Amino acid sequence: MILVVGATGMVGIEICQRLSRRGEKVRALIRTTSSAEKVALLREWGTEVFVGDLKDPDSLAGACRGVNAVISTASSTLSRQAGDSIESVDDTGQLHLVEAAKSAGISRFIFVSFRPPAGISSPLADAKAHVEHAITDLNFTTIQASWFMEVWLSPALGFDYLNASARIYGPGTSPVSWVSLLDVAEMCVLALRHPAAERRTIEFGGPAALSPLDVVARFEEIGGKPFKLEHIPEEALRTQFEGATDSMQKSFAALMLAYSSGDAINMTSIQQEFGIKLTSIDQFARIVLRQTTTY
C-alpha cells in the first residue's frame, strides 16, 4: 500500500492516477474540506481515501498503518485552508508525517521538493530543507523540481497566454528548466520501484532550459500573436523580499528573485537513466493555446 499525501493537489492527484493505472494499491490522505470532485475521481480509480491532516499527528499515524511507502507532495503554497501555513504544513506537518512513517516501520519515502535558490533563503526553502534532512535515514528519494510550467507560465502569475501578455520577473534573460507537473508525477511513480532512485536527491527539470523571453517568443510563434510584456525590475523584487511581513510573502518574493536568476539543469542523464520523456515548452504551449478560444 502506497500513501500519497497531497493527493488532491495538482501533482498528487496525477500520482494517484498513474499508480492506480499500474495496479498499485494506493491510499490517499484527504481532508474533510477536500474537493468532492477530486475525491470522487480518487474513488473511481480504486484509491482508498483516508481522512486526516498534516497538522494532526494522530491522523497521520492511522494513515501510515499498513503502508510500505509514502509519497508526499503536500504544500500550503497554492492551496491554503484555515490554520495552513508554511510553518504548520510544509515544515512541522511534513515532519510529523516523517515521524509517523518511521514509527510505522515505513522505509520508502518520496518527497517532492524544489531546487533551493542560491544565496536566497526563505521560510519555504528552510522547511523543504528540514524535511529533506529528516528523511535521510530512510530509503528516500527527494525530487527537487524546477519551475512548474503550469504554475509560473499561467495567467495566475501574470503569464496570460489568453490575452497575449506576460509579466517577466527581472530581465527575463536567464535560462530556466521549466518542468511539467505531469512529468514530476511520472518521476515520482518511476522512482518508487527504481533502484537508481533510492537514497538519492534528483534535480528535475524540463528537456531544455529557456529564458522567460525565449518562452514568450515560442508562444508568439505558436500562437501567432505578439505578447505585451510587463517587466518587474530586480530592484523591486528585492524590495518586496526585504519588506515581506509574513512567511508566505517572504517565500513567494524569494521565488520571484530566484526565477529572475534562472535555473538551468542538464536532464540528459536522468532521461536516459529512467527512460522518462519530458514535456517541452512547445508542447505545453500548443496544449494550453488549443484550450483557449482567443487564438
C-alpha positions in Angstrom: 0.0 0.0 0.0 1.3 3.4 -1.0 0.2 6.5 0.9 0.0 9.7 -1.2 -0.1 12.9 0.8 -1.2 15.9 -1.1 -3.4 13.6 -3.1 -5.9 16.2 -4.2 -3.2 18.7 -5.2 -2.0 19.2 -8.8 0.9 16.7 -8.6 -0.6 14.4 -6.0 -3.8 13.5 -7.9 -1.7 12.7 -11.0 0.5 10.4 -9.0 -2.6 8.6 -7.6 -4.0 8.1 -11.1 -0.7 6.8 -12.5 -0.1 4.5 -9.6 -3.6 3.1 -10.0 -3.1 2.5 -13.7 0.0 0.5 -12.8 -2.0 -1.7 -10.5 -0.6 -0.3 -7.3 -2.7 -0.2 -4.1 -3.0 3.5 -3.2 -4.2 5.3 -0.1 -4.9 9.0 -0.5 -4.7 11.3 2.5 -7.6 13.8 2.1 -9.2 16.4 4.3 -12.9 16.9 5.1 -12.7 20.1 3.1 -11.0 18.4 0.0 -12.7 18.9 -3.4 -15.6 16.4 -3.6 -15.0 16.2 -7.4 -11.3 15.1 -6.8 -12.3 12.7 -4.1 -14.8 11.1 -6.4 -12.1 10.7 -9.0 -9.8 9.0 -6.5 -12.5 6.6 -5.6 -13.3 5.9 -9.2 -9.7 4.9 -9.8 -9.9 2.5 -6.9 -7.9 4.6 -4.4 -8.6 4.1 -0.8 -9.2 7.5 0.9 -8.2 8.3 4.4 -9.3 11.5 6.2 -6.5 13.2 8.0 -4.4 16.3 8.1 -0.6 17.1 8.3 -1.5 19.3 11.3 -3.0 16.3 13.2 -0.2 13.8 14.1 -2.8 11.2 15.4 -4.4 11.1 12.0 -1.1 10.5 10.3 -0.4 7.5 12.5 -3.6 6.0 11.2 -2.9 6.9 7.6 0.5 5.2 7.8 -0.8 1.9 9.2 -0.4 -0.9 6.7 1.6 1.2 4.3 5.0 0.4 2.9 5.8 3.6 1.0 4.9 7.3 1.3 4.9 9.9 -1.5 4.4 13.4 -0.2 3.7 16.4 -2.5 1.7 18.5 0.1 2.3 22.2 0.4 0.4 25.2 1.7 1.7 27.5 -1.1 -1.1 27.0 -3.6 -4.0 25.6 -1.6 -4.4 27.1 1.9 -7.2 26.5 4.4 -7.7 27.7 7.9 -4.7 27.0 10.0 -2.4 26.3 7.0 0.9 28.0 6.8 4.4 27.2 5.7 5.3 26.5 9.3 2.3 24.3 10.1 2.1 22.3 6.8 5.4 22.5 4.9 7.6 22.3 8.0 6.1 20.9 11.2 3.3 19.0 9.3 5.7 17.2 7.0 8.0 16.4 9.9 5.0 14.9 11.7 4.5 12.7 8.6 8.1 11.6 8.6 7.9 10.6 12.2 4.6 8.7 11.6 6.3 6.9 8.7 9.3 5.9 10.9 7.0 4.8 13.8 5.0 2.6 11.4 8.2 1.0 10.1 7.9 2.5 6.6 11.3 2.9 5.0 10.5 4.1 1.5 9.7 7.9 1.4 9.5 10.0 -1.8 9.4 13.8 -1.2 8.6 16.5 -3.8 10.8 19.5 -3.1 12.2 22.3 -5.2 15.6 23.5 -6.3 17.0 25.7 -3.5 17.8 29.1 -4.9 21.5 30.0 -4.5 22.0 32.8 -2.0 18.3 33.3 -1.2 16.9 31.9 2.0 13.2 31.8 2.8 10.8 30.0 5.1 9.6 27.7 2.4 13.2 26.7 1.4 14.1 26.2 5.0 11.0 24.0 5.5 11.9 21.8 2.5 15.5 21.5 3.7 14.3 20.4 7.2 12.2 17.6 5.6 14.9 16.6 3.2 17.3 16.2 6.2 14.7 14.3 8.2 14.3 11.5 5.6 18.0 10.9 5.0 17.9 7.9 7.4 15.1 6.3 5.3 15.2 4.8 1.9 14.4 8.3 0.5 14.1 9.9 -2.9 13.9 13.7 -3.0 12.7 15.2 -6.2 14.0 18.8 -6.4 11.8 20.2 -9.2 12.5 23.3 -11.2 9.8 25.8 -12.1 6.4 24.3 -12.9 5.1 25.3 -16.4 1.5 25.0 -15.2 2.1 27.5 -12.4 4.7 30.0 -13.5 3.5 30.1 -17.1 -0.1 30.7 -16.2 -2.4 33.7 -16.0 -2.4 33.3 -12.2 1.2 34.5 -12.1 1.0 37.0 -14.9 1.8 34.8 -17.9 -1.6 35.4 -19.6 -1.5 33.5 -22.8 -5.3 34.0 -23.0 -4.7 37.7 -23.7 -1.1 37.6 -25.1 0.6 39.3 -22.2 3.3 38.3 -19.8 4.8 39.5 -16.6 8.5 39.0 -16.5 10.3 38.9 -13.2 13.7 40.6 -13.7 15.3 41.0 -17.1 14.0 37.6 -18.4 17.2 36.5 -19.9 18.3 33.8 -17.5 17.5 30.2 -18.7 15.1 28.1 -16.6 14.4 24.4 -16.9 10.6 24.7 -16.9 9.1 21.4 -16.0 5.6 20.0 -16.3 3.9 18.8 -13.1 2.8 15.8 -15.2 6.5 14.8 -15.6 7.2 15.4 -11.9 4.3 13.0 -11.1 5.7 10.4 -13.5 9.1 10.7 -12.0 7.7 10.0 -8.5 6.0 6.9 -9.9 9.1 5.7 -11.6 11.3 6.4 -8.6 9.1 4.3 -6.3 10.3 1.0 -7.8 13.6 2.1 -9.5 16.8 1.1 -7.6 18.7 4.0 -9.1 16.3 6.4 -7.3 16.9 5.0 -3.8 18.7 7.2 -1.2 19.1 9.9 -3.8 18.2 13.5 -4.4 17.2 14.1 -8.1 17.4 17.5 -9.6 14.5 17.6 -12.0 13.6 20.0 -14.8 12.4 20.0 -18.4 14.2 18.9 -21.5 15.6 22.3 -22.3 16.4 25.5 -20.4 14.8 28.6 -21.9 14.8 32.1 -20.6 11.4 33.7 -20.0 11.8 35.9 -23.1 12.6 32.7 -25.1 9.3 31.2 -23.8 7.4 34.3 -24.8 8.9 34.0 -28.3 7.8 30.4 -28.6 4.3 31.3 -27.5 4.2 34.1 -30.0 5.3 31.9 -32.9 3.0 29.0 -32.0 0.0 31.3 -31.2 0.6 33.8 -34.0 0.2 36.8 -31.7 2.7 39.3 -30.3 2.8 39.5 -26.5 2.7 42.6 -24.4 5.4 42.4 -21.7 5.5 43.8 -18.2 8.9 43.7 -16.6 9.2 43.7 -12.8 12.8 45.0 -12.1 15.0 43.0 -9.8 15.3 46.0 -7.5 11.5 45.9 -7.0 11.7 42.2 -6.3 14.5 42.7 -3.8 12.5 45.4 -2.0 9.4 43.2 -1.9 11.6 40.4 -0.4 13.1 42.6 2.2 9.8 44.1 3.2 7.8 40.9 3.4 5.9 40.7 6.6 5.0 37.0 6.8 6.5 33.7 5.7 4.3 33.2 2.7 5.0 36.7 1.3 8.7 36.2 2.0 8.8 32.8 0.3 7.0 34.0 -2.9 9.2 37.0 -3.1 12.2 34.7 -2.8 10.8 32.5 -5.6 10.4 35.5 -7.9 14.0 36.6 -7.2 15.2 33.0 -8.0 13.1 33.0 -11.2 14.9 36.2 -12.2 18.3 34.5 -11.6 17.4 31.4 -13.7 17.6 27.6 -13.0 19.2 25.5 -15.8 19.5 21.7 -15.4 21.0 19.3 -17.9 18.4 16.5 -17.9 20.1 14.2 -20.4 21.5 11.7 -17.9 18.2 11.5 -15.9 16.2 10.9 -19.1 18.5 8.1 -20.1 18.7 6.5 -16.7 15.0 6.5 -16.0 13.6 6.4 -19.6 11.4 9.4 -18.9 10.1 11.6 -21.7 9.8 15.2 -20.7 7.3 17.8 -21.9 8.8 20.7 -23.9 7.7 24.3 -23.8 6.4 24.0 -27.4 4.3 21.0 -26.4 2.9 22.9 -23.4 2.2 26.0 -25.4 0.3 24.0 -28.0 -1.8 22.3 -25.4 -2.8 25.5 -23.5 -3.3 27.6 -26.6 -5.6 24.9 -28.1 -7.7 25.1 -25.0 -8.4 28.8 -25.5 -10.7 30.5 -27.9 -8.5 33.6 -28.2 -6.1 32.0 -30.7 
